[in-house]
Amino acid sequence: ASGETLWQTKAASGQNPDASSVMARSGMVLAAMEPSDIMKVGGNTQVVALNSTDGHVLWRWTVPDGKSVYNWIGSFVDGPPSIVFSNSQGRPYRIRLCDGT
């Protein structure tokens, strides 16, 4: 391993400072992001999946009802491969890794 950057992608306007986390599985990298130019404390409103080989965006999922995810850390589950997590109000979600639904 050389430590060389393999790819770099700007997938959103930013990531709120109190809610950054990155996870990887099944050939993708997932992170909670903020599509707005207005950065604020209190979470992010999207989950973005990037291809782990070249960094292109595979899909985006927006937290419903104007809510956010705070200190976003999901858990990977099988059948079908998905990520589970909750929003800042504790509502759980499950998103399929294949398409973000």
Steps between C-alpha positions, in 0.01 A plus 500: 500500500640835394267736687416660165152651458303272266208738447342809646137603444292796612171317559312786670539859611634383832471288808387660822779490757306321771386212284785364287557131452604284203427129454588251224357169380408314181714721273360828627582775746209657692486830684239739636523831314334839481388614152441858618766770496385595851705304750350463844536295813229237524555229245489429127203446272635249244677166487725472194649179355818521292668231291806391698709450185462839331293718736202570274164549672284186485194635680372758748234452765336800668369474856119540478290779650783753524670300777873428530740230613725597788828324586412267213626148550308220338521124525526272200247216475434225244191373319518721288828681579395825668598762752283575803513818707272754665433869448553768764155428645567125533296380200669191348569455128631219282650583159598237246863534390424403138289808424445716810131419542 
